Amino acid sequence: MIRRLVALVAVLGFAGAAKQPRRGQPGPDGGQPGLSTPGQAKQSPREFSGATALEYTRKAVAFGPRPSGSPAIGKLQAYIRSELKLRACEVTEDVFRASTPLRPIEMRNILARFAGSSGRAVAITGHYDTKMMPGAFFVGANDGGSSTGFLLEMARVLPSLPHKNDIVLVFFDGEEAVAQWSETDGTYGSRHLAERWALDGTLRRLKALINVDMIGDRDLDIANEENSSRELRQTIWAIAGRLGFGSSFLTQPSAILDDHIPFVQAGVEAADLIDFDYGPNHSYWHTDRDTMDKLSAQSLDKVGRVVVETVKELDR
């Protein structure tokens, strides 16, 4: 998935910079995930539910490993589409053929647009693929699963949330490297969409982009990611503090390469919300220990409530 830089580097000049990995048999529940909306949480339609986001995550993880181009990710794509069709949004797909070190792989970003009236837009993004790991049963409950569940729960909430700006949910394919993380191996979906949006004018309409990744960890520590836009990051951290979640949003700076980077490079106000300290000494990341039992509804709830309040703030 993403990589954390050993030293802070400039966003526009990270090529070749030193990187170190960040931080798995799950408990798939057996059987195929259902296509109906999880119904455990009895909350207002406008209120983000960490419990429901966790259930969406569980359904995604139950498909098993989901590398780009695999049969399992195809089933997950169908599940995501089926859930989005239940919502008052416009669903489109950005399908492209990615050139990878292994072979060309067809990938698809899935977009859900909740229309506003201002002419501006806010994007909330995350990836739904898992890393290809031959010989390991890597289901990515946190790394790929939590962002999928988060976005599906956000899709449930947004139709009841008044907003002037368009809100676009983006499920990125191809965040993970197929072989070894590099400038050209990884972030396939976000790089492709940033290029497409630059050409069709969407980037000029973007007020902000918030990317979520690995946000389900029971011991939640959201990195103070310095490649993210400063003003947007300050807004998010202030909201987290007001909601009483300040202890879960770190102040010590770090620099992480993730799906927000192509948009930051294109001049978009973008922020990455990620917990890059997963398990003792980061030992769960990209292993078969990244399973559902490591996740918490409370962590998803914190991030969800912060993002919803940020969307409201950006609307003002």
Secondary structure as GFF3:
##gff-version 3
##sequence-region A 1 316
A	DSSP	beta_strand	3	5	.	.	.	ID=ss1
A	DSSP	three_ten_helix	11	13	.	.	.	ID=ss2
A	DSSP	beta_strand	19	21	.	.	.	ID=ss3
A	DSSP	alpha_helix	50	61	.	.	.	ID=ss4
A	DSSP	alpha_helix	71	84	.	.	.	ID=ss5
A	DSSP	beta_strand	90	99	.	.	.	ID=ss6
A	DSSP	beta_strand	104	114	.	.	.	ID=ss7
A	DSSP	beta_strand	121	127	.	.	.	ID=ss8
A	DSSP	pi_helix	141	145	.	.	.	ID=ss9
A	DSSP	alpha_helix	146	157	.	.	.	ID=ss10
A	DSSP	three_ten_helix	158	160	.	.	.	ID=ss11
A	DSSP	beta_strand	166	172	.	.	.	ID=ss12
A	DSSP	alpha_helix	188	200	.	.	.	ID=ss13
A	DSSP	alpha_helix	202	205	.	.	.	ID=ss14
A	DSSP	beta_strand	206	213	.	.	.	ID=ss15
A	DSSP	beta_strand	222	225	.	.	.	ID=ss16
A	DSSP	alpha_helix	230	242	.	.	.	ID=ss17
A	DSSP	three_ten_helix	246	248	.	.	.	ID=ss18
A	DSSP	beta_strand	249	254	.	.	.	ID=ss19
A	DSSP	beta_strand	256	257	.	.	.	ID=ss20
A	DSSP	alpha_helix	261	265	.	.	.	ID=ss21
A	DSSP	beta_strand	270	274	.	.	.	ID=ss22
A	DSSP	three_ten_helix	280	282	.	.	.	ID=ss23
A	DSSP	three_ten_helix	292	294	.	.	.	ID=ss24
A	DSSP	alpha_helix	297	315	.	.	.	ID=ss25
###
